[in-house]
């Protein structure tokens, strides 16, 4: 007498282990790529704000020149606390009560990852953003230099050091 044998439906242990290995490989590739993508998106803040600081310095210089002055704003680093992997909290008063930053029309009204400075003199200025996106001892730095040359400000390209650090 033949009995019909029913095959039980389901997955074998080998099949499940293959799926786990494939998922592990995908995660190993996707997680670092995603982390890099997130860091890169945060660097757009620095590049955009460096452009605003640079333009603010140009505008201030032209207005100051019309009033008989010949200098750029010397704006110290804000916030004064060194950057970390954590976002700085929004603090409009920090920027709006600082005369140097107000002179170039720059302020931040939302949280941000970078510390900004704009040391200036009678011959030029540098717009600087310093951040620490991953919390290690290394900082990423974005800077653009503007130098006075024969009465005109000539600007450099944005110089980036350790972009994703």
C-alpha positions as a Markdown table, in Angstrom:
| # | Residue | x | y | z |
|---|---|---|---|---|
| 1 | Unk | 0.0 | 0.0 | 0.0 |
| 2 | Unk | 1.4 | 3.3 | -1.0 |
| 3 | Unk | 0.9 | 6.2 | 1.2 |
| 4 | Unk | 1.0 | 9.6 | -0.2 |
| 5 | Unk | 3.5 | 11.6 | 1.6 |
| 6 | Unk | 2.7 | 15.2 | 2.1 |
| 7 | Unk | 5.5 | 17.6 | 2.0 |
| 8 | Unk | 5.5 | 20.2 | 4.7 |
| 9 | Unk | 5.5 | 23.8 | 3.5 |
| 10 | Unk | 8.2 | 26.1 | 4.9 |
| 11 | Unk | 11.8 | 27.2 | 4.6 |
| 12 | Unk | 14.8 | 25.1 | 5.4 |
| 13 | Unk | 17.4 | 26.4 | 7.8 |
| 14 | Unk | 19.9 | 26.8 | 4.9 |
| 15 | Unk | 17.4 | 28.9 | 2.9 |
| 16 | Unk | 16.9 | 31.2 | 6.0 |
| 17 | Unk | 20.6 | 31.5 | 6.5 |
| 18 | Unk | 21.2 | 32.5 | 2.9 |
| 19 | Unk | 18.6 | 35.3 | 3.3 |
| 20 | Unk | 20.2 | 36.5 | 6.5 |
| 21 | Unk | 23.6 | 36.6 | 4.8 |
| 22 | Unk | 22.2 | 38.6 | 1.9 |
| 23 | Unk | 20.5 | 41.1 | 4.2 |
| 24 | Unk | 23.8 | 41.4 | 6.2 |
| 25 | Unk | 25.7 | 42.2 | 3.0 |
| 26 | Unk | 23.1 | 44.8 | 1.9 |
| 27 | Unk | 23.2 | 46.4 | 5.4 |
| 28 | Unk | 27.0 | 46.5 | 5.3 |
| 29 | Unk | 27.0 | 48.4 | 2.0 |
| 30 | Unk | 23.9 | 50.6 | 2.7 |
| 31 | Unk | 24.6 | 51.9 | 6.2 |
| 32 | Unk | 28.0 | 53.6 | 5.4 |
| 33 | Unk | 26.6 | 55.0 | 2.2 |
| 34 | Unk | 23.6 | 56.4 | 4.1 |
| 35 | Unk | 25.8 | 57.9 | 6.8 |
| 36 | Unk | 28.0 | 59.5 | 4.1 |
| 37 | Unk | 24.8 | 60.9 | 2.4 |
| 38 | Unk | 23.6 | 62.4 | 5.7 |
| 39 | Unk | 27.0 | 64.0 | 6.4 |
| 40 | Unk | 27.1 | 65.4 | 2.9 |
| 41 | Unk | 23.6 | 66.9 | 3.2 |
| 42 | Unk | 24.8 | 68.7 | 6.4 |
| 43 | Unk | 27.7 | 70.2 | 4.6 |
| 44 | Unk | 25.3 | 72.1 | 2.3 |
| 45 | Unk | 24.5 | 74.3 | 5.4 |
| 46 | Unk | 28.1 | 75.4 | 5.6 |
| 47 | Unk | 28.5 | 76.2 | 1.9 |
| 48 | Unk | 25.2 | 78.2 | 1.8 |
| 49 | Unk | 26.1 | 80.2 | 4.9 |
| 50 | Unk | 29.6 | 80.9 | 3.8 |
| 51 | Unk | 28.1 | 82.4 | 0.6 |
| 52 | Unk | 25.9 | 84.6 | 2.8 |
| 53 | Unk | 28.7 | 85.8 | 5.0 |
| 54 | Unk | 30.9 | 86.5 | 1.9 |
| 55 | Unk | 28.1 | 88.6 | 0.3 |
| 56 | Unk | 27.4 | 90.3 | 3.6 |
| 57 | Unk | 31.1 | 91.4 | 3.9 |
| 58 | Unk | 31.0 | 92.7 | 0.3 |
| 59 | Unk | 27.9 | 94.7 | 0.9 |
| 60 | Unk | 29.3 | 96.1 | 4.2 |
| 61 | Unk | 32.5 | 97.1 | 2.5 |
| 62 | Unk | 30.7 | 99.0 | -0.3 |
| 63 | Unk | 28.5 | 100.8 | 2.2 |
| 64 | Unk | 31.5 | 101.6 | 4.4 |
| 65 | Unk | 33.4 | 102.9 | 1.4 |
| 66 | Unk | 30.6 | 105.3 | 0.6 |
| 67 | Unk | 30.9 | 106.7 | 4.1 |
| 68 | Unk | 34.6 | 107.2 | 3.8 |
| 69 | Unk | 35.7 | 104.0 | 5.6 |
| 70 | Unk | 37.9 | 101.2 | 4.2 |
| 71 | Unk | 37.5 | 98.1 | 6.1 |
| 72 | Unk | 35.6 | 94.8 | 6.4 |
| 73 | Unk | 33.8 | 93.5 | 9.5 |
| 74 | Unk | 35.9 | 91.5 | 11.9 |
| 75 | Unk | 33.3 | 89.1 | 13.2 |
| 76 | Unk | 34.4 | 86.6 | 15.9 |
| 77 | Unk | 33.3 | 83.0 | 16.1 |
| 78 | Unk | 29.7 | 82.2 | 17.0 |
| 79 | Unk | 28.6 | 80.2 | 18.8 |
| 80 | Unk | 31.6 | 80.4 | 21.1 |
| 81 | Unk | 31.4 | 76.7 | 22.1 |
| 82 | Unk | 33.5 | 74.4 | 19.9 |
| 83 | Unk | 31.5 | 72.4 | 17.4 |
| 84 | Unk | 30.5 | 68.8 | 18.2 |
| 85 | Unk | 28.4 | 66.1 | 16.5 |
| 86 | Unk | 25.3 | 67.7 | 18.1 |
| 87 | Unk | 23.4 | 70.5 | 16.4 |
| 88 | Unk | 23.7 | 74.0 | 18.0 |
| 89 | Unk | 20.3 | 75.0 | 19.4 |
| 90 | Unk | 18.6 | 77.9 | 17.7 |
| 91 | Unk | 19.5 | 81.2 | 19.3 |
| 92 | Unk | 18.5 | 84.3 | 17.4 |
| 93 | Unk | 19.5 | 86.6 | 20.2 |
| 94 | Unk | 23.1 | 85.4 | 19.9 |
| 95 | Unk | 23.4 | 86.7 | 16.4 |
| 96 | Unk | 21.1 | 89.8 | 16.6 |
| 97 | Unk | 22.8 | 91.2 | 19.6 |
| 98 | Unk | 26.3 | 91.0 | 18.1 |
| 99 | Unk | 27.1 | 94.2 | 16.2 |
| 100 | Unk | 29.7 | 92.6 | 13.9 |
| 101 | Unk | 27.3 | 90.0 | 12.6 |
| 102 | Unk | 24.4 | 92.5 | 12.4 |
| 103 | Unk | 26.6 | 94.8 | 10.3 |
| 104 | Unk | 27.0 | 92.1 | 7.6 |
| 105 | Unk | 23.3 | 91.1 | 7.9 |
| 106 | Unk | 24.0 | 87.5 | 9.0 |
| 107 | Unk | 22.1 | 85.5 | 11.6 |
| 108 | Unk | 20.8 | 82.0 | 12.0 |
| 109 | Unk | 17.3 | 81.5 | 13.4 |
| 110 | Unk | 17.4 | 77.7 | 13.4 |
| 111 | Unk | 19.6 | 75.0 | 14.7 |
| 112 | Unk | 22.9 | 74.5 | 12.9 |
| 113 | Unk | 26.0 | 72.2 | 12.8 |
| 114 | Unk | 28.7 | 74.8 | 12.2 |
| 115 | Unk | 30.5 | 77.5 | 14.0 |
| 116 | Unk | 30.9 | 80.7 | 11.9 |
| 117 | Unk | 33.5 | 83.4 | 11.9 |
| 118 | Unk | 34.6 | 86.2 | 9.6 |
| 119 | Unk | 37.9 | 87.8 | 10.6 |
| 120 | Unk | 38.3 | 90.9 | 8.6 |
| 121 | Unk | 40.7 | 93.9 | 8.3 |
| 122 | Unk | 41.3 | 96.8 | 5.9 |
| 123 | Unk | 42.8 | 94.4 | 3.3 |
| 124 | Unk | 40.4 | 91.5 | 3.2 |
| 125 | Unk | 38.4 | 88.9 | 5.2 |
| 126 | Unk | 37.8 | 85.2 | 5.4 |
| 127 | Unk | 34.4 | 83.6 | 5.8 |
| 128 | Unk | 34.9 | 80.4 | 7.9 |
| 129 | Unk | 32.6 | 77.6 | 8.9 |
| 130 | Unk | 34.0 | 74.9 | 11.3 |
| 131 | Unk | 32.1 | 71.7 | 12.1 |
| 132 | Unk | 32.5 | 68.3 | 13.6 |
| 133 | Unk | 29.8 | 66.1 | 12.1 |
| 134 | Unk | 31.0 | 62.8 | 13.6 |
| 135 | Unk | 32.2 | 63.9 | 17.0 |
| 136 | Unk | 35.9 | 62.9 | 16.6 |
| 137 | Unk | 38.8 | 65.2 | 17.3 |
| 138 | Unk | 39.0 | 66.3 | 13.6 |
| 139 | Unk | 37.1 | 69.3 | 12.3 |
| 140 | Unk | 35.7 | 70.0 | 8.8 |
| 141 | Unk | 36.5 | 73.6 | 7.7 |
| 142 | Unk | 35.0 | 75.6 | 4.9 |
| 143 | Unk | 36.4 | 79.0 | 4.0 |
| 144 | Unk | 36.3 | 81.6 | 1.4 |
| 145 | Unk | 38.8 | 84.5 | 1.3 |
| 146 | Unk | 38.1 | 88.0 | -0.1 |
| 147 | Unk | 41.1 | 90.3 | -0.7 |
| 148 | Unk | 41.1 | 93.9 | -1.6 |
| 149 | Unk | 43.0 | 94.4 | -4.8 |
| 150 | Unk | 43.1 | 97.9 | -6.5 |
| 151 | Unk | 39.8 | 98.9 | -4.8 |
| 152 | Unk | 38.0 | 95.7 | -5.8 |
| 153 | Unk | 37.4 | 92.6 | -3.7 |
| 154 | Unk | 38.6 | 89.5 | -5.3 |
| 155 | Unk | 37.3 | 86.3 | -3.9 |
| 156 | Unk | 38.7 | 82.8 | -3.8 |
| 157 | Unk | 36.7 | 79.6 | -4.3 |
| 158 | Unk | 35.5 | 77.8 | -1.2 |
| 159 | Unk | 38.3 | 75.9 | 0.3 |
| 160 | Unk | 37.2 | 72.7 | 2.1 |
| 161 | Unk | 39.3 | 70.7 | 4.5 |
| 162 | Unk | 38.0 | 67.3 | 5.8 |
| 163 | Unk | 34.6 | 67.8 | 4.3 |
| 164 | Unk | 32.9 | 64.8 | 5.9 |
| 165 | Unk | 34.8 | 64.8 | 9.1 |
